[in-house]
Amino acid sequence: MTDRSKTDADLHKEKMKAQQAEHRAKMRERKTADRGLLLIHTGNGKGKSTAGFGTVIRALGWGHKVAIVQYVKGAWRTGEKEFFDRFPDLVDMHVMGDGFTWDTQDKERDIASARAAWEKSCALMQCGDYDLVMLDELNIVLRNDYLPLEEVLTGVRARDARTSVIITGRNAPDALMKEADLVTDMTQVKHPFDAGIKAKQGVDF
Protein backbone atom coordinates (compact mmCIF):
# COMPACT_ATOMS: atom_id res chain seq x y z
CA MET A 1 0.00 0.00 0.00
CA THR A 2 1.42 3.39 -1.02
CA ASP A 3 2.07 5.94 1.74
CA ARG A 4 -0.15 8.88 0.65
CA SER A 5 1.86 11.27 2.82
CA LYS A 6 4.87 10.91 0.55
CA THR A 7 5.35 13.46 -2.18
CA ASP A 8 6.18 12.66 -5.79
CA ALA A 9 9.72 13.78 -5.04
CA ASP A 10 9.97 11.30 -2.13
CA LEU A 11 8.68 8.44 -4.27
CA HIS A 12 11.04 9.35 -7.10
CA LYS A 13 14.02 9.42 -4.73
CA GLU A 14 13.13 5.97 -3.34
CA LYS A 15 12.79 4.58 -6.86
CA MET A 16 16.17 6.00 -7.89
CA LYS A 17 17.85 4.65 -4.76
CA ALA A 18 16.53 1.17 -5.55
CA GLN A 19 17.79 1.45 -9.14
CA GLN A 20 21.17 2.66 -7.90
CA ALA A 21 21.50 -0.29 -5.53
CA GLU A 22 20.53 -2.72 -8.29
CA HIS A 23 23.05 -1.17 -10.69
CA ARG A 24 25.88 -1.28 -8.14
CA ALA A 25 25.12 -4.92 -7.37
CA LYS A 26 25.36 -5.78 -11.08
CA MET A 27 28.66 -3.91 -11.39
CA ARG A 28 30.12 -5.86 -8.45
CA GLU A 29 29.14 -9.14 -10.13
CA ARG A 30 30.75 -8.28 -13.44
CA LYS A 31 34.25 -9.32 -14.45
CA THR A 32 36.89 -6.64 -14.27
CA ALA A 33 39.07 -7.90 -17.13
CA ASP A 34 40.52 -5.00 -19.11
CA ARG A 35 41.24 -5.67 -22.77
CA GLY A 36 40.72 -4.08 -26.13
CA LEU A 37 37.23 -4.50 -27.57
CA LEU A 38 35.95 -5.31 -31.05
CA LEU A 39 33.14 -2.98 -32.15
CA ILE A 40 31.09 -3.41 -35.33
CA HIS A 41 29.01 -0.63 -36.89
CA THR A 42 26.86 -2.03 -39.69
CA GLY A 43 23.36 -1.81 -41.19
CA ASN A 44 21.66 0.05 -44.03
CA GLY A 45 21.28 3.32 -42.15
CA LYS A 46 23.57 6.32 -42.25
CA GLY A 47 26.01 6.91 -39.40
CA LYS A 48 28.35 3.90 -39.28
CA SER A 49 31.55 5.77 -40.02
CA THR A 50 30.21 8.85 -38.25
CA ALA A 51 29.80 6.86 -35.03
CA GLY A 52 33.28 5.45 -35.48
CA PHE A 53 34.78 8.91 -35.78
CA GLY A 54 32.85 9.97 -32.70
CA THR A 55 34.59 7.19 -30.78
CA VAL A 56 37.92 8.31 -32.26
CA ILE A 57 37.33 11.80 -30.85
CA ARG A 58 36.39 10.34 -27.46
CA ALA A 59 39.62 8.31 -27.39
CA LEU A 60 41.68 11.33 -28.40
CA GLY A 61 40.06 13.30 -25.60
CA TRP A 62 41.60 10.83 -23.14
CA GLY A 63 45.01 11.13 -24.79
CA HIS A 64 44.79 7.70 -26.39
CA LYS A 65 46.80 6.81 -29.45
CA VAL A 66 44.58 6.19 -32.48
CA ALA A 67 45.05 4.91 -36.01
CA ILE A 68 42.57 4.79 -38.90
CA VAL A 69 42.64 2.76 -42.10
CA GLN A 70 40.05 3.74 -44.69
CA TYR A 71 39.11 1.09 -47.21
CA VAL A 72 37.24 1.97 -50.44
CA LYS A 73 37.01 5.74 -49.81
CA GLY A 74 40.46 6.72 -51.08
CA ALA A 75 39.34 8.74 -54.10
CA TRP A 76 36.57 10.47 -52.13
CA ARG A 77 37.31 13.82 -50.46
CA THR A 78 35.76 13.69 -46.99
CA GLY A 79 35.49 16.12 -44.11
CA GLU A 80 37.25 13.75 -41.73
CA LYS A 81 40.25 13.47 -44.05
CA GLU A 82 40.34 17.25 -44.46
CA PHE A 83 40.30 17.63 -40.67
CA PHE A 84 43.04 15.15 -39.91
CA ASP A 85 45.17 16.52 -42.76
CA ARG A 86 45.15 19.82 -40.86
CA PHE A 87 46.10 18.12 -37.59
CA PRO A 88 48.33 15.23 -38.67
CA ASP A 89 49.72 14.67 -35.17
CA LEU A 90 46.32 13.67 -33.77
CA VAL A 91 45.80 10.40 -35.65
CA ASP A 92 47.85 7.96 -37.70
CA MET A 93 45.53 7.96 -40.73
CA HIS A 94 45.90 5.80 -43.84
CA VAL A 95 43.48 6.37 -46.72
CA MET A 96 44.09 3.31 -48.88
CA GLY A 97 41.06 2.72 -51.08
CA ASP A 98 40.65 3.64 -54.74
CA GLY A 99 36.99 4.61 -54.58
CA PHE A 100 33.75 2.71 -54.95
CA THR A 101 33.81 -0.39 -57.11
CA TRP A 102 31.37 1.09 -59.62
CA ASP A 103 33.86 3.93 -60.13
CA THR A 104 37.08 1.93 -60.32
CA GLN A 105 35.56 -0.86 -62.45
CA ASP A 106 38.76 -2.83 -61.89
CA LYS A 107 38.38 -5.84 -59.61
CA GLU A 108 42.06 -6.76 -59.50
CA ARG A 109 43.00 -3.22 -58.54
CA ASP A 110 40.34 -3.20 -55.81
CA ILE A 111 41.61 -6.50 -54.43
CA ALA A 112 45.20 -5.24 -54.44
CA SER A 113 44.15 -2.08 -52.58
CA ALA A 114 42.21 -4.15 -50.04
CA ARG A 115 45.20 -6.43 -49.51
CA ALA A 116 47.57 -3.50 -48.92
CA ALA A 117 45.11 -1.88 -46.53
CA TRP A 118 44.64 -5.15 -44.63
CA GLU A 119 48.39 -5.64 -44.20
CA LYS A 120 48.63 -2.12 -42.79
CA SER A 121 45.64 -2.84 -40.53
CA CYS A 122 47.28 -5.96 -39.10
CA ALA A 123 50.49 -4.08 -38.39
CA LEU A 124 48.58 -1.36 -36.54
CA MET A 125 46.36 -3.76 -34.57
CA GLN A 126 49.14 -6.07 -33.50
CA CYS A 127 52.07 -3.74 -32.75
CA GLY A 128 50.82 -2.71 -29.30
CA ASP A 129 51.27 1.02 -29.90
CA TYR A 130 47.60 1.94 -30.30
CA ASP A 131 44.63 2.13 -27.98
CA LEU A 132 42.14 2.28 -30.87
CA VAL A 133 42.29 1.28 -34.53
CA MET A 134 39.37 2.06 -36.83
CA LEU A 135 38.98 0.00 -40.02
CA ASP A 136 36.53 2.10 -41.99
CA GLU A 137 34.43 0.23 -44.62
CA LEU A 138 36.22 -3.08 -44.11
CA ASN A 139 32.81 -4.77 -44.19
CA ILE A 140 32.37 -3.66 -47.81
CA VAL A 141 35.63 -5.36 -48.73
CA LEU A 142 34.44 -8.55 -47.03
CA ARG A 143 31.05 -8.38 -48.73
CA ASN A 144 32.80 -8.24 -52.10
CA ASP A 145 35.08 -11.19 -51.19
CA TYR A 146 38.22 -9.10 -51.69
CA LEU A 147 39.69 -10.57 -48.49
CA PRO A 148 39.10 -14.02 -46.95
CA LEU A 149 36.86 -13.75 -43.91
CA GLU A 150 38.87 -16.32 -41.96
CA GLU A 151 42.03 -14.30 -42.48
CA VAL A 152 40.32 -11.19 -41.15
CA LEU A 153 38.99 -13.06 -38.12
CA THR A 154 42.47 -14.40 -37.41
CA GLY A 155 43.99 -10.94 -37.72
CA VAL A 156 41.42 -9.33 -35.45
CA ARG A 157 41.88 -12.03 -32.82
CA ALA A 158 45.64 -11.46 -32.91
CA ARG A 159 45.30 -7.76 -31.98
CA ASP A 160 47.29 -6.55 -29.02
CA ALA A 161 45.46 -6.73 -25.68
CA ARG A 162 45.72 -2.94 -25.42
CA THR A 163 44.00 -2.29 -28.75
CA SER A 164 40.30 -1.84 -29.42
CA VAL A 165 39.14 -2.13 -33.03
CA ILE A 166 36.17 -0.53 -34.78
CA ILE A 167 35.01 -2.03 -38.09
CA THR A 168 32.42 -0.17 -40.15
CA GLY A 169 30.39 -0.81 -43.28
CA ARG A 170 27.18 -2.47 -44.42
CA ASN A 171 26.65 -6.22 -44.47
CA ALA A 172 29.00 -7.24 -41.67
CA PRO A 173 29.46 -11.03 -41.86
CA ASP A 174 27.71 -13.06 -39.18
CA ALA A 175 30.98 -14.63 -38.04
CA LEU A 176 32.54 -11.21 -37.50
CA MET A 177 29.52 -10.00 -35.53
CA LYS A 178 29.67 -13.13 -33.40
CA GLU A 179 33.31 -12.38 -32.63
CA ALA A 180 32.56 -8.77 -31.65
CA ASP A 181 32.00 -7.38 -28.17
CA LEU A 182 29.61 -4.72 -29.44
CA VAL A 183 27.49 -4.70 -32.61
CA THR A 184 25.37 -1.72 -33.66
CA ASP A 185 22.98 -2.09 -36.61
CA MET A 186 22.11 1.31 -38.07
CA THR A 187 18.50 1.20 -39.29
CA GLN A 188 17.42 3.64 -41.97
CA VAL A 189 14.08 5.28 -41.21
CA LYS A 190 14.32 8.24 -43.57
CA HIS A 191 17.04 9.61 -45.86
CA PRO A 192 17.19 12.91 -47.81
CA PHE A 193 18.55 11.10 -50.88
CA ASP A 194 15.17 9.40 -51.29
CA ALA A 195 13.61 12.87 -51.53
CA GLY A 196 15.99 13.88 -54.30
CA ILE A 197 18.42 15.79 -52.05
CA LYS A 198 22.06 15.23 -52.95
CA ALA A 199 24.74 14.38 -50.36
CA LYS A 200 25.55 17.44 -48.27
CA GLN A 201 29.10 18.50 -47.53
CA GLY A 202 29.77 18.54 -43.81
CA VAL A 203 26.81 16.27 -43.06
CA ASP A 204 27.16 13.29 -45.40
CA PHE A 205 30.88 13.50 -46.23
C-alpha positions as CSV (number, residue, x, y, z in Angstrom):
1,M,0.0,0.0,0.0
2,T,1.4,3.4,-1.0
3,D,2.1,5.9,1.7
4,R,-0.2,8.9,0.7
5,S,1.9,11.3,2.8
6,K,4.9,10.9,0.5
7,T,5.3,13.5,-2.2
8,D,6.2,12.7,-5.8
9,A,9.7,13.8,-5.0
10,D,10.0,11.3,-2.1
11,L,8.7,8.4,-4.3
12,H,11.0,9.3,-7.1
13,K,14.0,9.4,-4.7
14,E,13.1,6.0,-3.3
15,K,12.8,4.6,-6.9
16,M,16.2,6.0,-7.9
17,K,17.8,4.6,-4.8
18,A,16.5,1.2,-5.5
19,Q,17.8,1.4,-9.1
20,Q,21.2,2.7,-7.9
21,A,21.5,-0.3,-5.5
22,E,20.5,-2.7,-8.3
23,H,23.1,-1.2,-10.7
24,R,25.9,-1.3,-8.1
25,A,25.1,-4.9,-7.4
26,K,25.4,-5.8,-11.1
27,M,28.7,-3.9,-11.4
28,R,30.1,-5.9,-8.5
29,E,29.1,-9.1,-10.1
30,R,30.8,-8.3,-13.4
31,K,34.2,-9.3,-14.4
32,T,36.9,-6.6,-14.3
33,A,39.1,-7.9,-17.1
34,D,40.5,-5.0,-19.1
35,R,41.2,-5.7,-22.8
36,G,40.7,-4.1,-26.1
37,L,37.2,-4.5,-27.6
38,L,36.0,-5.3,-31.1
39,L,33.1,-3.0,-32.1
40,I,31.1,-3.4,-35.3
41,H,29.0,-0.6,-36.9
42,T,26.9,-2.0,-39.7
43,G,23.4,-1.8,-41.2
44,N,21.7,0.1,-44.0
45,G,21.3,3.3,-42.1
46,K,23.6,6.3,-42.2
47,G,26.0,6.9,-39.4
48,K,28.3,3.9,-39.3
49,S,31.6,5.8,-40.0
50,T,30.2,8.9,-38.3
51,A,29.8,6.9,-35.0
52,G,33.3,5.4,-35.5
53,F,34.8,8.9,-35.8
54,G,32.9,10.0,-32.7
55,T,34.6,7.2,-30.8
56,V,37.9,8.3,-32.3
57,I,37.3,11.8,-30.9
58,R,36.4,10.3,-27.5
59,A,39.6,8.3,-27.4
60,L,41.7,11.3,-28.4
61,G,40.1,13.3,-25.6
62,W,41.6,10.8,-23.1
63,G,45.0,11.1,-24.8
64,H,44.8,7.7,-26.4
65,K,46.8,6.8,-29.5
66,V,44.6,6.2,-32.5
67,A,45.0,4.9,-36.0
68,I,42.6,4.8,-38.9
69,V,42.6,2.8,-42.1
70,Q,40.1,3.7,-44.7
71,Y,39.1,1.1,-47.2
72,V,37.2,2.0,-50.4
73,K,37.0,5.7,-49.8
74,G,40.5,6.7,-51.1
75,A,39.3,8.7,-54.1
76,W,36.6,10.5,-52.1
77,R,37.3,13.8,-50.5
78,T,35.8,13.7,-47.0
79,G,35.5,16.1,-44.1
80,E,37.2,13.8,-41.7
81,K,40.2,13.5,-44.0
82,E,40.3,17.2,-44.5
83,F,40.3,17.6,-40.7
84,F,43.0,15.2,-39.9
85,D,45.2,16.5,-42.8
86,R,45.2,19.8,-40.9
87,F,46.1,18.1,-37.6
88,P,48.3,15.2,-38.7
89,D,49.7,14.7,-35.2
90,L,46.3,13.7,-33.8
91,V,45.8,10.4,-35.6
92,D,47.8,8.0,-37.7
93,M,45.5,8.0,-40.7
94,H,45.9,5.8,-43.8
95,V,43.5,6.4,-46.7
96,M,44.1,3.3,-48.9
97,G,41.1,2.7,-51.1
98,D,40.6,3.6,-54.7
99,G,37.0,4.6,-54.6
100,F,33.7,2.7,-54.9
101,T,33.8,-0.4,-57.1
102,W,31.4,1.1,-59.6
103,D,33.9,3.9,-60.1
104,T,37.1,1.9,-60.3
105,Q,35.6,-0.9,-62.5
106,D,38.8,-2.8,-61.9
107,K,38.4,-5.8,-59.6
108,E,42.1,-6.8,-59.5
109,R,43.0,-3.2,-58.5
110,D,40.3,-3.2,-55.8
111,I,41.6,-6.5,-54.4
112,A,45.2,-5.2,-54.4
113,S,44.2,-2.1,-52.6
114,A,42.2,-4.2,-50.0
115,R,45.2,-6.4,-49.5
116,A,47.6,-3.5,-48.9
117,A,45.1,-1.9,-46.5
118,W,44.6,-5.2,-44.6
119,E,48.4,-5.6,-44.2
120,K,48.6,-2.1,-42.8
121,S,45.6,-2.8,-40.5
122,C,47.3,-6.0,-39.1
123,A,50.5,-4.1,-38.4
124,L,48.6,-1.4,-36.5
125,M,46.4,-3.8,-34.6
126,Q,49.1,-6.1,-33.5
127,C,52.1,-3.7,-32.7
128,G,50.8,-2.7,-29.3
129,D,51.3,1.0,-29.9
130,Y,47.6,1.9,-30.3
131,D,44.6,2.1,-28.0
132,L,42.1,2.3,-30.9
133,V,42.3,1.3,-34.5
134,M,39.4,2.1,-36.8
135,L,39.0,0.0,-40.0
136,D,36.5,2.1,-42.0
137,E,34.4,0.2,-44.6
138,L,36.2,-3.1,-44.1
139,N,32.8,-4.8,-44.2
140,I,32.4,-3.7,-47.8
141,V,35.6,-5.4,-48.7
142,L,34.4,-8.6,-47.0
143,R,31.0,-8.4,-48.7
144,N,32.8,-8.2,-52.1
145,D,35.1,-11.2,-51.2
146,Y,38.2,-9.1,-51.7
147,L,39.7,-10.6,-48.5
148,P,39.1,-14.0,-47.0
149,L,36.9,-13.8,-43.9
150,E,38.9,-16.3,-42.0
151,E,42.0,-14.3,-42.5
152,V,40.3,-11.2,-41.2
153,L,39.0,-13.1,-38.1
154,T,42.5,-14.4,-37.4
155,G,44.0,-10.9,-37.7
156,V,41.4,-9.3,-35.4
157,R,41.9,-12.0,-32.8
158,A,45.6,-11.5,-32.9
159,R,45.3,-7.8,-32.0
160,D,47.3,-6.6,-29.0
161,A,45.5,-6.7,-25.7
162,R,45.7,-2.9,-25.4
163,T,44.0,-2.3,-28.7
164,S,40.3,-1.8,-29.4
165,V,39.1,-2.1,-33.0
166,I,36.2,-0.5,-34.8
167,I,35.0,-2.0,-38.1
168,T,32.4,-0.2,-40.1
169,G,30.4,-0.8,-43.3
170,R,27.2,-2.5,-44.4
171,N,26.6,-6.2,-44.5
172,A,29.0,-7.2,-41.7
173,P,29.5,-11.0,-41.9
174,D,27.7,-13.1,-39.2
175,A,31.0,-14.6,-38.0
176,L,32.5,-11.2,-37.5
177,M,29.5,-10.0,-35.5
178,K,29.7,-13.1,-33.4
179,E,33.3,-12.4,-32.6
180,A,32.6,-8.8,-31.7
181,D,32.0,-7.4,-28.2
182,L,29.6,-4.7,-29.4
183,V,27.5,-4.7,-32.6
184,T,25.4,-1.7,-33.7
185,D,23.0,-2.1,-36.6
186,M,22.1,1.3,-38.1
187,T,18.5,1.2,-39.3
188,Q,17.4,3.6,-42.0
189,V,14.1,5.3,-41.2
190,K,14.3,8.2,-43.6
191,H,17.0,9.6,-45.9
192,P,17.2,12.9,-47.8
193,F,18.6,11.1,-50.9
194,D,15.2,9.4,-51.3
195,A,13.6,12.9,-51.5
196,G,16.0,13.9,-54.3
197,I,18.4,15.8,-52.1
198,K,22.1,15.2,-52.9
199,A,24.7,14.4,-50.4
200,K,25.6,17.4,-48.3
201,Q,29.1,18.5,-47.5
202,G,29.8,18.5,-43.8
203,V,26.8,16.3,-43.1
204,D,27.2,13.3,-45.4
205,F,30.9,13.5,-46.2
